[in-house]
Amino acid sequence: MSIQTTQFRPTEQVVAQAQAEGKRPGRRTAKVSAALSLEGGAARLLTVRDPYAARTASAGQFVNLYAPDPSAMLPRPFGVARTDGDELDLVYQVIGRGTAALARLKPGDEVDLLGPLGRPYDLSRPGDYLLVGGGLGVPPLIAAAQALSQRADARAIAVFGYQNERFADPLVAASADRTLSISEPEGDVITLLDRFEPQLDPARSAIISCGPTAMMKAVAAWAAARSIPAQFSLEERMGCGYGACVACAVDTVDGRLKVCADGPVFTGEQLGWTNA
């Protein structure tokens, strides 16, 4: 039996009304195009059709998905991994009741979403971008690689660390100029950065990162020691996704800021990590 969440209107109707009123579209119902397990079963890929989100999302932004389980009331935020025409890809792990319900979705099912939300990475400068990710922090970096692949003045070098299965390598390799990855028995992303450093020109390089906080703090220290600008996408529990509930507030040098609305992307300086 297909899982249906039809309490909200189809995406085309919601978007059309919002645009007529000069607003951003709210929660709406989208169709699932694909749902599959990635290499090794460590993560899953969900493709949904939402023309507005697919055409307006920038690398680092996220969408909220509402699990087709009435007991899972709060949405789940997922960084946009890739876009293709009217569709967007989301990568996630099954870690609780909400994501377990999402894992049961099949092509043709419906799911409610909101977004894209948040402040994206700044990819405006030319040069080499090191996309440093760990675990389930890699999806927004895949989107960054896709965006940078359209540029003649920039290169994307993926630097991914995994616990075991390197599930995202095939996804990012489709867009990145180079893909470096490592699993825990071999080392971590700092190991990869140290290996790559002889080929690096700090003056024309930048780092964008997402993953566990401890990993990102280590990356921030590594970047600061070489005067390389770095941006970090934080992962926090969220209630609403647009700044109303203040559930995702974090400490920064500018005071408490909301990850969903003021971020999720912050610089190392904003986070006070450059002297870590």
Number of C-alpha atoms within 10 A of each C-alpha: 5 11 16 16 19 14 10 15 15 18 23 15 12 17 22 15 14 13 11 9 10 9 11 15 21 15 18 24 25 25 20 20 18 17 19 16 16 18 14 11 11 18 19 20 17 21 22 26 23 23 18 19 25 21 15 11 23 26 26 30 26 28 21 23 22 25 25 23 16 10 9 15 12 16 19 21 26 21 31 28 29 26 24 12 11 13 21 22 22 21 24 23 17 14 8 9 13 21 20 15 16 23 19 13 22 19 15 15 19 22 25 23 24 23 24 26 23 24 20 22 23 15 16 8 12 15 18 21 23 24 27 28 29 24 23 22 23 31 28 30 31 29 25 29 28 22 19 23 17 11 11 9 11 19 21 28 21 28 26 29 30 21 14 13 18 19 21 22 19 12 18 27 18 14 22 23 16 15 18 17 20 20 17 12 9 9 14 19 24 16 14 18 18 11 11 13 11 8 7 14 13 15 12 14 20 22 20 28 29 28 22 16 14 9 18 25 20 16 28 28 18 19 20 18 12 12 14 17 19 25 25 27 28 21 21 15 13 21 19 18 27 18 18 11 12 18 16 21 20 14 13 16 11 9 11 13 18 24 27 29 18 16 22 26 26 21 20 23 16 16 18 15 18 21 12 13
